[in-house]
């Protein structure tokens, strides 16, 4: 594959390429550009020139194009899903669901964009009117993680395009192909050249240049906290807008009166989805002492039912995408065990011919955890979860909030009032009570503390791609 710049596949001026491998087999099945600063300048120039015309396109016309793009995503869901499964290693059915759900979000943004409004304050001053209008912010840089490449992109793409911005996407080096194919589909939907561009390359080679480029108006980033903090610092120095969705270390509180028939399956499903490789997964589980033993036994039993294998086998889990991320799961498990925790299931690399080439770590439960363990302090990004007992709800809230992160949190209780009180006291951008659903398209998503800055999705997401302008008019 090549960079997608100004509506065309474009060879990198560096002449260099990197491999894209199947995480299950290690097989290289494509190559993508390792771009350089000349490539950055070329793509930014294209997006900047396209913005001059795109911002003037009526919103209704933008919405029609966006609906066409969403429909093409559905029409090609099997193709995109297969591409995503090959580069990510996640089970195929989950990859296809990512595509169709992302198409739904793209459609939602198109409709929500039609409802964006300014205002005319009623100052009632004769001969004068004041108008507050919204204008597209400009060229947007989208930098996304490997784990949900299409979902994370469309959170930014759909909002930016309907607002009238143009976008330059830099997907992860590990999962770039689905994003590149999506750009081609949007071009076929009728988007003008330069409105949606994709450039690939190593962050250390082009990341800073993209963030600080004179044509960059906003950076929308999803990824690791340290990288996000660097991006935020660079952007702030130059007065550029940014939205950062960063790491998580999400807690769940299971109260004494919780319905375990609901809580256990919900927590297991959420903890080990995508092999635990997403930022708002359950990481720390706080269980009331009265039900602790029963909970540990039931979660262990439920976890043992999960199957691990290649992405096309119908299994529940695939491999971890890389050795680097695999190592974190392995090291945090070993650290917890050395500090007195009990591994009730999993904990060691899977053995067997089918697991030799990929980084297969089993779904792992760590019981008798405490806050001296790395698993309770640092983001894991793998299929490992730790359980700790508590005596009172107040203690559980304090433990849950004892973290640098604040992306998501979860509560299970039989009392509505208790659930709402705990939810309000938890320091997190989103809190689920008595179930763990997907986040909805029309409500904001993002974190507090070191889990991010700003919000995506809903009208809040679109508004973040606009600037307010006040016009004072005398007559």
Secondary structure, DSSP 8 states (H G I E B T S, - for coil): --EEETTEEE--TT--EEEEE-TTT--EEEEEE---HHHHHHHHHHHHHHHHHHTTS-HHHHHHHHHHHHHHHHHTHHHHHHHHHHHH---HHHHHHHHHHHHHHHHHHHHHHTT---B------TTEEEEEEEEE--EEEEE--STTHHHHHHHHHHHHHHHT-EEEEE--SSS-HHHHHHHHHHHHHT--TTSEEE----HHHHHHHHHH-TTEEEEEEES-HHHHHHHHHHHHHTT-EEEEE----EEEEE-TT--HHHHHHHHHHHHHGGGG-STTSEEEEEEETTTHHHHHHHHHHHHHT--B--TTTT-SB--BS-HHHHHHHHHHHHHHHHTT-EEEE--SB--SGGGSSSB-B--EEEES--TTSGGGTS---SSEEEEEEESSHHHHHHHHH-SSEESEEEEE-S-HHHHHHHHHHS-SSEEEESS-----TTS-B--EETTEES-BSHHHHHHTTEEEEEEEEE-
